[in-house]
């Protein structure tokens, strides 16, 4: 007698989910994994700063100023006798916070501007995107310096200035993505059913334009870190004795010939963080690109 179970069709392999496919594609990009490891290491050091750095990053010991790297001070000390390793580790908290807050502000405002202008078009689009074009007419560092000068030098004002400077990039990207999505069938169907504009933008359009915005945000964090470090180097960001990497570069420029380690280690830290986010952003762009599937 024929076994009934033998007549059952062979089970098909389980379809791979979107997230699993994304992981597979991201795992095939060595640069992205390196970038992720670098960013994770810096973020981990920032979170575990009290456990990693036992010295007080603000404590001064003028008798031990500009001591070269050694067993007692892994990265040496600055001219005020402060432990550079402790300042680097604690400074990671400040630098990472600046990047995420600045980009968070830029992507929030920029996406809102792009959504409204791309969907409504007409006079609203001309006014909003005209304002973005005016902002893009100024070099980013000059615009950031102007905003920081008006608001006053501080870390919070630095984050606001850098965030405002990069709003146009996200606004233009969001607008172009909205123009490509708004004519698709599911958006037309929602419009025909009388869905409010806010619902159409929030439920149907925004989820379908997030991928390029997130990739740009990852790359934008690296650019924001450089911008913030440059402003702090000019004395428009963190105020002494805050352990911020750009401010540390500014502090070390007067004695870099006699104590080059005070300049090298903050510079290497900024380079590593920017490189990590750039590599991670490139990997995310490849992983989220549907063309390569």
C-alpha positions as CSV (number, residue, x, y, z in Angstrom):
1,X,0.0,0.0,0.0
2,X,1.3,3.5,-0.8
3,X,2.2,5.6,2.1
4,X,0.0,8.6,2.3
5,X,2.9,10.7,3.7
6,X,4.9,9.9,0.6
7,X,2.4,11.7,-1.5
8,X,2.9,15.0,0.3
9,X,5.0,17.5,-1.7
10,X,8.4,18.2,-0.5
11,X,8.6,21.2,1.8
12,X,9.9,24.3,0.1
13,X,12.7,26.2,1.8
14,X,11.5,29.0,4.0
15,X,11.5,32.3,2.1
16,X,14.2,34.6,3.3
17,X,12.9,37.7,5.1
18,X,13.7,41.2,4.3
19,X,15.8,41.7,7.4
20,X,17.7,38.5,6.8
21,X,18.4,39.5,3.3
22,X,19.7,42.9,4.5
23,X,22.0,41.1,7.0
24,X,23.3,38.9,4.3
25,X,24.1,41.8,2.0
26,X,25.6,43.8,4.8
27,X,27.8,40.9,5.8
28,X,29.2,40.7,2.2
29,X,30.6,44.2,2.6
30,X,33.9,44.0,4.5
31,X,34.2,47.7,4.7
32,X,30.8,48.0,6.4
33,X,31.8,45.4,9.0
34,X,35.0,47.2,9.7
35,X,33.1,50.5,10.0
36,X,30.6,48.9,12.3
37,X,33.3,47.4,14.5
38,X,35.1,50.8,14.8
39,X,31.9,52.7,15.6
40,X,30.8,50.0,18.1
41,X,34.2,50.1,19.8
42,X,34.1,53.9,20.2
43,X,30.5,53.9,21.4
44,X,31.3,51.1,23.8
45,X,34.3,53.0,25.1
46,X,32.1,56.1,25.6
47,X,29.5,54.0,27.5
48,X,32.1,52.3,29.7
49,X,34.3,55.4,30.2
50,X,34.4,55.2,34.0
51,X,35.5,51.6,33.8
52,X,38.1,52.1,31.1
53,X,39.6,55.4,32.1
54,X,40.4,55.6,35.9
55,X,41.8,59.1,35.8
56,X,39.6,62.2,36.1
57,X,39.6,63.9,32.6
58,X,39.3,67.3,34.3
59,X,41.9,66.9,37.0
60,X,45.0,69.0,36.5
61,X,48.5,68.4,37.8
62,X,50.8,71.2,36.5
63,X,53.8,69.4,37.9
64,X,53.2,66.6,35.4
65,X,52.3,68.7,32.4
66,X,53.2,67.4,28.9
67,X,54.4,64.0,30.1
68,X,54.9,61.6,27.2
69,X,53.0,58.3,26.9
70,X,54.0,55.7,29.3
71,X,52.7,53.0,31.7
72,X,51.1,55.6,34.1
73,X,49.6,57.7,31.3
74,X,49.0,55.6,28.2
75,X,48.6,58.6,25.9
76,X,50.6,61.1,28.0
77,X,49.3,64.3,29.5
78,X,48.6,67.7,28.2
79,X,50.2,71.0,29.3
80,X,47.9,71.2,32.3
81,X,48.8,67.7,33.4
82,X,45.4,66.2,32.4
83,X,45.4,62.5,31.3
84,X,44.9,62.5,27.6
85,X,43.6,58.9,27.5
86,X,40.8,59.8,30.0
87,X,40.0,62.9,28.0
88,X,39.8,60.9,24.8
89,X,37.5,58.3,26.3
90,X,35.2,60.8,28.0
91,X,35.4,63.0,24.9
92,X,33.9,60.2,22.8
93,X,30.7,60.8,24.7
94,X,30.6,64.4,23.7
95,X,31.6,63.8,20.1
96,X,29.1,61.0,19.5
97,X,26.3,63.1,21.2
98,X,27.1,66.0,18.9
99,X,26.9,63.9,15.8
100,X,23.7,62.1,16.6
101,X,21.9,65.2,17.9
102,X,23.0,67.4,15.0
103,X,22.0,64.8,12.4
104,X,18.8,64.0,14.3
105,X,17.8,67.7,14.1
106,X,18.8,67.9,10.4
107,X,16.9,64.8,9.3
108,X,13.8,65.6,11.3
109,X,13.4,69.2,9.9
110,X,14.7,68.3,6.5
111,X,12.4,65.3,6.0
112,X,9.4,67.4,7.1
113,X,10.3,70.1,4.6
114,X,10.9,67.6,1.8
115,X,7.7,65.7,2.5
116,X,5.5,68.9,2.5
117,X,7.2,70.5,-0.5
118,X,7.3,67.3,-2.6
119,X,3.7,66.4,-2.0
120,X,2.0,69.8,-2.1
121,X,4.2,71.3,-4.9
122,X,3.2,74.7,-6.2
123,X,3.9,77.8,-4.2
124,X,4.6,75.9,-1.0
125,X,7.4,74.0,-2.8
126,X,8.8,77.2,-4.3
127,X,9.0,78.9,-0.9
128,X,10.4,76.0,1.1
129,X,12.9,74.8,-1.5
130,X,13.9,78.4,-2.3
131,X,14.9,78.8,1.4
132,X,16.9,75.6,1.2
133,X,18.7,76.9,-2.0
134,X,19.6,80.1,-0.2
135,X,21.2,78.1,2.7
136,X,23.1,75.9,0.2
137,X,24.5,79.1,-1.4
138,X,26.7,79.6,1.7
139,X,29.7,77.3,2.5
140,X,28.6,75.0,5.3
141,X,31.5,76.0,7.6
142,X,30.8,79.7,7.1
143,X,27.1,79.3,7.8
144,X,27.8,77.2,10.9
145,X,30.3,79.8,12.2
146,X,27.7,82.6,11.6
147,X,25.0,80.6,13.5
148,X,27.3,79.7,16.4
149,X,28.5,83.3,16.7
150,X,24.9,84.5,16.9
151,X,23.8,81.9,19.4
152,X,27.1,81.9,21.4
153,X,29.8,79.3,21.8
154,X,28.6,76.2,23.6
155,X,28.1,72.5,22.9
156,X,24.3,72.8,22.6
157,X,24.6,75.8,20.2
158,X,27.2,73.9,18.2
159,X,24.8,71.0,17.7
160,X,22.0,73.3,16.7
161,X,24.3,75.1,14.2
162,X,25.6,71.9,12.6
163,X,22.0,70.5,12.5
164,X,20.7,73.7,10.7
165,X,23.5,73.7,8.2
166,X,22.6,70.1,7.0
167,X,18.8,70.5,6.8
168,X,18.9,71.4,3.1
169,X,20.6,68.1,2.2
170,X,17.9,66.0,3.8
171,X,15.1,68.3,2.5
172,X,16.3,67.9,-1.1
173,X,16.7,64.1,-0.8
174,X,13.3,63.7,0.9
175,X,11.6,65.8,-1.8
176,X,13.1,63.9,-4.7
177,X,12.1,60.6,-3.0
178,X,8.5,61.9,-2.5
179,X,8.2,62.8,-6.1
180,X,9.1,59.3,-7.1
181,X,6.7,57.6,-4.6
182,X,3.6,59.9,-4.7
183,X,2.5,58.7,-8.1
184,X,2.5,55.0,-7.2
185,X,-0.7,53.0,-7.1
186,X,-1.0,52.6,-3.3
187,X,-0.6,56.4,-2.8
188,X,-3.2,57.1,-5.5
189,X,-5.6,54.6,-3.8
190,X,-5.2,56.2,-0.4
191,X,-5.8,59.6,-2.0
192,X,-8.9,58.3,-3.8
193,X,-10.3,56.9,-0.6
194,X,-10.1,60.4,1.0
195,X,-7.3,59.8,3.4
196,X,-6.0,63.0,5.0
197,X,-2.7,64.4,3.7
198,X,-1.0,63.8,7.1
199,X,-2.1,60.1,7.0
200,X,-0.8,59.7,3.4
201,X,2.5,61.3,4.2
202,X,3.0,59.4,7.5
203,X,1.6,55.9,6.6
204,X,2.3,55.5,2.9
205,X,5.1,57.9,1.8
206,X,7.5,58.3,4.7
207,X,8.1,54.5,5.3
208,X,9.0,54.2,1.6
209,X,11.6,56.9,1.6
210,X,13.4,56.1,4.8
211,X,16.1,53.9,3.4
212,X,18.0,56.7,1.5
213,X,17.5,59.1,4.4
214,X,19.0,56.6,6.9
215,X,22.0,56.0,4.6
216,X,22.5,59.7,4.3
217,X,22.2,60.1,8.0
218,X,24.9,57.6,8.7
219,X,27.2,59.4,6.3
220,X,26.0,62.7,7.7
221,X,27.2,61.8,11.2
222,X,30.7,61.6,9.9
223,X,30.4,65.0,8.2
224,X,28.8,66.5,11.3
225,X,31.7,65.2,13.5
226,X,34.2,67.0,11.2
227,X,32.2,70.2,11.2
228,X,31.8,70.1,15.0
229,X,35.5,69.4,15.5
230,X,36.4,72.3,13.2
231,X,34.1,74.7,15.1
232,X,35.5,73.5,18.4
233,X,39.0,74.0,17.0
234,X,38.1,77.6,16.3
235,X,36.9,78.0,19.8
236,X,33.1,78.1,18.9
237,X,32.2,74.8,20.4
238,X,33.0,73.1,23.7
239,X,34.4,75.4,26.3
240,X,37.5,74.5,28.3
241,X,38.1,72.3,30.2
242,X,35.4,70.1,28.5
243,X,37.0,66.9,27.0
244,X,35.9,67.4,23.4
245,X,38.3,66.2,20.6
246,X,38.1,69.3,18.5
247,X,38.7,71.5,21.6
248,X,41.7,69.3,22.5
249,X,43.2,69.9,19.1
250,X,42.8,73.7,19.7
251,X,44.4,73.4,23.1
252,X,47.4,71.4,21.8
253,X,48.3,73.6,18.8
254,X,50.4,75.9,20.9
255,X,52.8,73.2,22.1
256,X,52.5,70.5,19.5
257,X,56.2,70.5,18.7
258,X,57.2,69.8,22.3
259,X,54.2,67.4,23.0
260,X,53.0,66.1,19.7
261,X,51.0,63.3,21.3
262,X,48.5,65.9,22.7
263,X,47.7,66.7,19.0
264,X,48.0,63.2,17.5
265,X,45.7,61.2,19.7
266,X,42.6,63.5,19.4
267,X,43.2,63.8,15.6
268,X,43.4,60.0,15.3
269,X,40.2,59.6,17.3
270,X,38.3,62.0,15.0
271,X,39.7,60.3,11.9
272,X,38.7,56.8,13.3
273,X,35.2,57.9,14.1
274,X,34.6,59.6,10.8
275,X,36.1,56.7,8.8
276,X,34.0,54.2,10.8
277,X,30.7,56.1,10.0
278,X,31.7,56.5,6.3
279,X,32.5,52.8,5.9
280,X,29.2,51.9,7.7
281,X,27.2,54.3,5.5
282,X,28.7,52.9,2.3
283,X,27.8,49.4,3.5
284,X,24.3,50.4,4.3
285,X,23.8,52.0,0.9
286,X,24.9,48.8,-0.8
287,X,22.8,46.6,1.5
288,X,19.6,48.8,1.0
289,X,20.1,49.1,-2.8
290,X,17.5,46.9,-4.5
291,X,19.3,46.9,-7.8
292,X,22.0,44.5,-6.6
293,X,19.5,41.8,-5.5
